[in-house]
Amino acid sequence: MMHTPERLIRVLGAIAMLVGTPSPPAHGQAPPGSNLQVFLMTMGPGADIYERFGHNAIWIRDTLAHTDLIYNYGMFEFPAGLGEKLAFYWRFAMGRPRYWLGVDSSLQHMLDVYRYYERDVSAQALNLTPAQRAGLASRLAVNALPQNRVYTYDYFRDNCSTRVRDMLDVVLGGALKRATRDRPGAGSLRFHTLRSITNDKLMFLGIDAAFGPRVDHRIDRWDEMFLPEKVQQRVGELHVPDGGGAQQPLVKAAFPLLTIGRYHIDPAPPHWLGMLTLIAALVAGIMLLALLSGPAGVVGRVVMTAWFLLLGLGGLLVLFFWLCTDQVSTYANHNLLFFSPLALGVVPLVWARDAASASRWNSRLVGLLAAGVVLGFGLTAVPIVTPQDNLRIAVLAGVPTLAGAWVLARKLRTSNLMAGWGGG
């Protein structure tokens, strides 16, 4: 771990030895870009949700002017006031957050920031020609101008990592895309997202429930580079022409800049299906207590009320993200069958005491709620439309809902809505 500017100077000296310092030719003028070194920087994950996926940047070092410019597409302004916060969260929910390309002229400052957040930083020196280095530096400088730097962030399609990927691909003449497009990646967008957020179980379940089937198709290595670690990996695998008819690695040296080892990303999402099944069975069992009289029955009805409110409000959120936002990853979400707004309509029935409180509509609501869950289980088990990886959500939400629907159906079948319901 580095702690002082002197250590940084030693690191920069080591970098110069590893990658070489361009020197002017003996005769004539050096071609544009000869004085530049280009590094792909990759930052490891952090603690907060927006840090969990890592980060990357392009570092341009001018060995003659002794300057460093670090181009970072992940800048956003975290709001301070209540109004600003509401606007920020609204834009994010709508799928329209604004990010921009920032430029840091101090490597020490950047490393101090990442040291504070206890995140690792590494660099790869890129084997680019002088013309490619000059072209990349020019493109980044133009992109960083106030009129060009802001963009509408999309988590999968247009983020800090895909912008770095695309910028490198342009100066490489499309070589990165040719090497990765249509080559199978390790999994789906859901797979990579969930394995990155295992440190927060509620966030894990919420995002898993919010995603629709569009994140479940297999992706290739190009699309996989929405993650910075995948850009680092693919760039490290790439070979480019050496100017003499042969191929050379794009990365001529790789080295750590900051090593802390505090946070990591799991190689795959956890297998939590067994745990979620137990939780679902426990909630369902408590809801079955509503068939009893006395305090146990009250506990069952309280839990059932809370559950149906959760399902109903969750269903409204699923509909909102599907129909009202630009969040493509939430479209056509099968989890609407498990988190159904219909659940709000059966809450009054949980506490109804007499037959007059029940109506044909109550019965239909309960039936529709149960039928939706059964249909959802069917689509999960035998997908006849677009497949969606939602078995975890199906079990967690579906089992208690069927238990609650069964309790309400029994209540409706009795002529007096189970005399003594709620009494004793």
C-alpha positions in Angstrom: 0.0 0.0 0.0 1.4 3.5 -0.9 1.3 6.2 1.7 3.6 9.0 0.6 4.5 11.1 -2.5 8.0 9.6 -2.4 6.5 6.1 -2.8 4.6 7.4 -5.8 7.8 8.7 -7.3 9.4 5.3 -6.9 6.3 3.7 -8.5 6.5 6.0 -11.5 10.2 5.2 -11.8 9.5 1.5 -11.8 6.8 2.1 -14.5 9.3 3.9 -16.7 11.7 1.0 -16.4 8.9 -1.5 -17.2 7.4 0.2 -20.2 10.2 2.4 -21.3 10.4 6.1 -21.7 10.1 7.4 -25.3 13.1 9.3 -26.5 13.3 11.6 -29.5 14.9 10.2 -32.7 18.5 11.0 -33.5 17.4 12.8 -36.7 14.2 14.7 -37.4 11.2 15.4 -35.3 9.5 12.8 -33.2 6.1 11.8 -34.6 3.1 13.0 -32.6 2.4 10.7 -29.7 6.0 9.6 -29.1 6.0 11.4 -25.8 2.9 9.7 -24.5 2.3 6.6 -22.5 -1.2 5.1 -22.3 -2.4 3.0 -19.4 -5.7 1.3 -18.7 -6.5 1.7 -15.0 -8.8 -0.7 -13.2 -10.3 -0.1 -9.8 -11.6 -2.9 -7.6 -15.0 -3.0 -5.9 -15.9 -1.0 -2.9 -18.6 -1.1 -0.2 -21.5 0.9 -1.6 -23.8 -0.3 -4.4 -22.4 2.1 -6.9 -18.9 0.9 -6.1 -19.5 -2.8 -6.2 -18.9 -3.3 -9.9 -15.5 -1.7 -10.0 -14.4 1.1 -12.2 -11.9 2.0 -14.9 -10.2 5.0 -16.5 -7.6 5.8 -19.1 -4.4 7.4 -17.9 -2.3 9.5 -20.4 1.2 10.2 -19.2 3.3 12.8 -21.1 6.9 11.9 -20.4 8.3 15.2 -21.8 5.9 17.6 -20.0 5.8 15.3 -17.0 2.0 15.5 -16.8 -0.7 12.9 -16.0 -4.2 13.1 -17.2 -6.7 10.5 -15.9 -9.9 10.3 -17.9 -12.8 8.9 -15.9 -16.3 8.4 -17.3 -17.9 7.7 -14.0 -18.4 11.2 -12.6 -21.8 12.1 -11.1 -22.9 14.7 -8.6 -24.3 13.2 -5.5 -27.0 15.7 -4.4 -26.9 17.6 -1.2 -30.3 19.2 -0.7 -33.6 17.3 -0.4 -34.9 18.7 -3.8 -31.6 17.7 -5.5 -31.7 14.2 -4.0 -35.3 13.7 -5.1 -34.4 14.8 -8.6 -31.3 12.6 -8.7 -33.2 9.5 -7.5 -36.1 10.2 -9.9 -33.7 10.4 -12.9 -32.0 7.2 -11.7 -35.4 5.4 -11.3 -36.5 6.6 -14.7 -33.3 5.2 -16.3 -32.0 8.7 -17.1 -29.1 9.5 -14.7 -26.5 12.0 -16.0 -22.9 11.1 -15.8 -19.9 12.9 -17.3 -16.2 12.4 -18.3 -14.0 13.9 -15.6 -10.2 14.6 -15.8 -7.8 14.3 -12.9 -4.4 15.8 -13.4 -2.9 14.3 -10.2 -2.2 10.6 -10.0 -1.5 11.1 -6.3 -4.9 12.6 -5.6 -6.7 9.8 -7.4 -4.8 7.2 -5.5 -5.5 9.0 -2.2 -9.2 8.9 -3.0 -9.2 5.2 -3.7 -7.0 4.5 -0.6 -9.6 6.3 1.5 -12.3 4.0 0.2 -10.1 1.0 0.5 -10.2 0.0 -3.1 -7.5 -1.6 -5.2 -6.1 0.0 -8.3 -4.0 -1.6 -11.0 -2.7 -0.4 -14.4 -1.9 -2.0 -17.8 0.6 -0.2 -20.1 -0.8 -0.4 -23.7 1.4 -1.2 -26.7 -0.1 1.5 -29.0 1.7 3.2 -31.9 2.5 6.9 -31.5 -0.3 7.8 -33.9 -2.8 5.7 -31.8 -1.6 7.3 -28.6 -1.9 10.8 -30.1 -5.4 10.0 -31.5 -6.6 8.6 -28.2 -5.3 11.6 -26.3 -7.0 14.0 -28.8 -10.3 12.1 -28.7 -10.4 12.1 -24.9 -9.6 15.8 -24.7 -12.4 16.6 -27.1 -14.8 14.3 -25.3 -13.9 16.1 -22.0 -15.0 19.5 -23.2 -18.0 20.9 -21.3 -20.3 20.6 -24.3 -19.4 17.0 -24.9 -18.7 15.4 -21.5 -22.2 14.7 -20.2 -24.0 11.5 -21.2 -27.1 9.6 -20.1 -25.9 6.6 -18.2 -27.2 3.1 -18.8 -25.9 0.4 -16.5 -25.5 -2.3 -19.2 -25.2 -0.4 -22.5 -23.5 2.9 -21.8 -21.5 3.3 -18.6 -18.0 4.2 -17.4 -16.7 0.8 -18.6 -18.3 0.6 -22.0 -17.1 4.1 -22.8 -13.5 3.1 -22.0 -14.0 -0.1 -24.1 -15.4 1.8 -27.0 -12.7 4.5 -26.9 -9.9 1.9 -27.0 -11.7 0.0 -29.7 -11.8 3.0 -31.9 -8.0 3.7 -31.7 -7.4 0.0 -32.2 -9.4 0.0 -35.5 -12.1 -2.3 -34.1 -9.6 -5.0 -33.0 -11.2 -5.3 -29.6 -14.7 -5.8 -30.9 -13.5 -8.3 -33.5 -11.8 -10.4 -30.8 -14.8 -10.5 -28.5 -18.0 -10.1 -30.5 -20.0 -13.3 -30.9 -17.6 -15.2 -28.6 -19.5 -16.6 -25.6 -19.1 -14.8 -22.3 -19.3 -16.4 -18.8 -23.0 -15.8 -18.2 -25.9 -13.4 -18.5 -26.3 -9.7 -17.4 -28.2 -11.0 -14.3 -25.4 -13.4 -13.5 -22.8 -10.7 -13.5 -24.9 -8.2 -11.6 -26.0 -10.6 -8.8 -22.5 -11.9 -8.2 -21.3 -8.3 -7.7 -23.8 -7.4 -5.0 -23.7 -10.4 -2.7 -22.6 -8.2 0.2 -26.2 -6.8 0.5 -28.8 -9.5 0.6 -31.8 -7.1 0.5 -30.4 -5.2 -2.5 -29.6 -8.6 -4.1 -33.2 -9.7 -3.8 -34.7 -6.3 -4.8 -32.6 -6.1 -8.0 -33.2 -9.8 -8.7 -37.0 -9.2 -8.4 -36.9 -6.0 -10.5 -35.1 -7.5 -13.5 -37.1 -9.0 -16.3 -36.1 -11.6 -19.0 -34.0 -9.2 -21.0 -31.0 -9.7 -18.7 -31.2 -13.5 -18.9 -29.9 -14.3 -22.4 -26.3 -15.4 -22.8 -24.0 -12.5 -23.6 -20.8 -12.4 -25.6 -17.5 -11.1 -24.4 -18.1 -7.7 -26.0 -21.3 -7.1 -24.0 -19.6 -8.6 -20.9 -17.3 -5.6 -20.8 -19.9 -3.5 -19.1 -17.8 -4.6 -16.2 -14.4 -3.0 -15.8 -12.7 -6.3 -14.7 -13.8 -7.8 -18.1 -12.3 -4.9 -20.0 -9.1 -5.5 -18.1 -9.2 -9.2 -18.9 -10.0 -8.8 -22.6 -7.4 -6.1 -23.2 -4.9 -8.4 -21.5 -5.7 -11.2 -23.9 -5.6 -9.1 -27.1 -2.7 -9.1 -29.6 -2.1 -6.4 -32.1 0.3 -5.9 -35.1 3.8 -4.9 -34.1 4.5 -3.0 -37.4 6.7 -5.8 -38.7 4.1 -8.3 -39.8 3.9 -10.1 -36.5 1.6 -9.9 -33.5 2.4 -8.6 -30.0 0.4 -8.4 -26.8 -1.5 -5.2 -26.4 -0.5 -5.0 -22.8 3.3 -4.7 -22.4 3.3 -4.4 -18.6 0.7 -4.8 -15.9 1.3 -3.7 -12.3 -0.6 -2.7 -9.1 -0.8 0.9 -8.0 -2.7 0.3 -4.8 -3.2 -3.1 -3.1 -5.5 -3.3 -0.1 -7.6 -6.4 -0.7 -10.5 -5.3 1.4 -13.3 -6.0 -1.1 -13.9 -8.7 -3.7 -16.4 -9.9 -6.2 -17.7 -13.5 -6.1 -17.1 -15.6 -9.2 -20.8 -16.6 -9.4 -24.1 -15.7 -7.6 -24.6 -17.6 -4.4 -26.9 -20.6 -4.2 -29.4 -19.2 -1.8 -32.4 -21.2 -3.0 -32.4 -23.5 0.0 -32.3 -20.6 2.4 -35.1 -18.8 0.6 -37.2 -21.9 0.5 -36.9 -22.2 4.3 -37.8 -18.5 4.7 -40.8 -18.9 2.5 -42.0 -22.0 4.4 -41.6 -20.1 7.7 -43.7 -17.2 6.5 -46.3 -19.5 5.0 -46.5 -21.4 8.3 -47.1 -18.3 10.3 -49.8 -17.2 7.9 -51.6 -20.5 8.4 -51.9 -19.6 12.0 -54.7 -17.2 10.9 -57.0 -20.2 10.8 -56.8 -20.3 14.6 -58.6 -18.2 17.2 -56.9 -16.1 19.9 -53.5 -14.5 19.8 -52.0 -17.0 17.4 -54.6 -16.2 14.9 -54.0 -12.5 15.3 -50.2 -13.0 14.7 -51.1 -15.0 11.5 -53.4 -12.2 10.2 -50.9 -9.5 11.0 -48.2 -11.3 9.0 -50.7 -12.0 6.2 -51.6 -8.4 6.1 -48.0 -7.2 5.9 -47.3 -9.8 3.3 -50.1 -8.8 1.0 -49.2 -5.1 1.4 -45.6 -6.0 0.4 -46.8 -7.9 -2.6 -49.2 -5.2 -3.7 -46.8 -2.4 -3.4 -44.0 -4.4 -5.0 -46.3 -5.2 -7.9 -46.9 -1.5 -8.4 -43.2 -0.9 -8.5 -42.8 -3.7 -11.0 -45.4 -2.1 -13.2 -43.9 1.3 -12.8 -40.4 0.1 -13.9 -41.9 -1.8 -16.8 -44.3 0.7 -18.2 -43.1 4.1 -17.1 -39.3 4.2 -17.3 -36.4 3.7 -19.7 -35.1 0.8 -17.7 -35.0 -1.8 -20.5 -33.8 -4.5 -18.1 -37.1 -4.3 -16.2 -39.5 -4.8 -19.1 -41.9 -7.7 -19.4 -41.1 -8.9 -15.8 -42.7 -12.2 -15.1 -42.4 -11.4 -11.4 -45.6 -9.4 -11.8 -47.3 -12.7 -11.3 -45.8 -13.0 -7.9 -45.7 -9.4 -6.8 -49.3 -8.6 -7.9 -51.2 -5.3 -7.2 -54.2 -7.6 -6.7 -52.8 -8.4 -3.3 -53.8 -5.0 -2.1 -57.5 -5.8 -2.8 -57.5 -8.9 -0.5 -56.1 -7.1 2.6 -59.6 -6.1 3.9 -60.7 -9.7 3.6 -58.0 -10.8 6.1 -59.9 -9.0 8.9 -63.5 -9.4 7.7 -65.8 -10.9 10.4 -69.1 -11.7 8.7 -70.5 -13.0 5.5 -71.7 -9.5 4.5 -68.0 -8.4 4.3 -67.4 -11.0 1.6 -68.4 -10.5 -2.0 -68.1 -12.3 -5.3 -65.3 -9.8 -6.1 -63.4 -10.9 -3.0 -63.5 -14.5 -4.1 -62.4 -13.6 -7.6 -59.5 -11.6 -6.3 -58.2 -14.5 -4.2 -58.7 -16.8 -7.1 -56.8 -14.5 -9.5 -54.0 -14.0 -7.1 -53.5 -17.7 -6.6 -53.9 -18.4 -10.4 -51.2 -15.8 -11.1 -48.8 -17.5 -8.8 -49.5 -20.9 -10.3 -49.0 -19.5 -13.8 -45.8 -17.9 -12.6 -44.5 -21.2 -11.3 -45.4 -22.8 -14.6 -43.5 -20.2 -16.7 -40.5 -20.6 -14.4 -40.5 -24.4 -14.7 -41.4 -24.7 -18.4 -40.8 -21.3 -20.1 -43.1 -21.2 -23.1 -42.4 -17.5 -23.6 -39.1 -15.5 -23.0 -37.3 -17.4 -20.3 -36.6 -15.6 -17.0 -34.2 -16.7 -14.3 -36.6 -16.1 -11.4 -36.8 -19.4 -9.4 -35.5 -17.6 -6.3 -38.2 -15.0 -6.4 -40.9 -17.5 -7.4 -40.2 -19.6 -4.3 -39.7 -16.7 -1.9 -42.9 -14.8 -3.0 -45.1 -17.6 -4.4 -45.2 -20.1 -1.5 -46.4 -17.7 1.2 -48.9 -16.2 -1.2 -50.4 -19.6 -2.0 -50.7 -20.3 1.7 -52.4 -16.9 2.3 -54.8 -17.5 -0.6 -55.7 -20.9 0.7 -56.5 -19.4 4.2 -58.7 -16.8 2.6 -60.4 -19.3 0.3 -61.3 -21.4 3.4 -62.7 -18.4 5.0 -64.8 -17.5 2.0 -66.2 -21.1 1.8 -67.7 -20.9 5.2 -71.2 -19.5 5.5 -70.4 -17.2 8.3 -66.7 -16.6 7.4 -65.5 -18.9 10.2 -67.6 -17.9 13.2 -65.4 -16.7 15.9 -62.6 -15.5 13.4 -60.7 -13.1 15.4 -62.7 -13.9 18.5 -61.9 -16.9 20.7 
